[in-house]
């Protein structure tokens, strides 16, 4: 049976928190953007937008689904303006059967594709619940992880599958998702999605032809 670590999320009516935030010292930028909880019926989107992300009039009312989709879209636009396709970031799944599956890792991406995934120095790979003789893999399985573009697709696909609870947070400068908690009703054939991503930084790597910055 899978276990969920770190978060406790209310089930029932769709509850959504959209956050834009800075995390870590590597990629820190302007301060966190204000956090809001979307009302179960409709939300008046404020005209004041510290990150300059809102394109909605201050008296506009939008339903929950529209608000979430707009938030994802606007942060995806920020991410598309990133200075490089070569980057590294810290990552942690919050759902897993064994401790190593939720351990901190470092994801290295070259030209938009995952090049390497390695255990972080702070990774906790065992917790005593492993069966006798269980051996933790020497390295994380690269197939279990995503680039930032892959995380955006993971979020969008999950949202399109009618979850019962959604919480999202995004970096205020680069736009990448820093947190996602997406839960489905008991008995659903979809698996819950829950992760942290943090401390993204550009790294050296071969540029895309015709664009020396990427």
Buried (B, 14 or more C-beta within 10 A) or exposed (E): EEEBBBBEBEEEEBBBBBBBBBBBEEBEEEEBBEEBEBEEEBBBBEEEBBBEBBEBEEEBBBEBBBBBBBBBEBBBEBBEEBEBBBBBBBBBBBBBEBBBBBBBBBBBBBEBEBBBBBBBEEBEBEEEEBEEEEEBEEEBEBEEBBBBBBBBEBBBEBBEEEBBBBBBBBBBBBBBBBBBBBBBEEEEEBEBBBBBBBBBBBBEBEBBEEEEEB
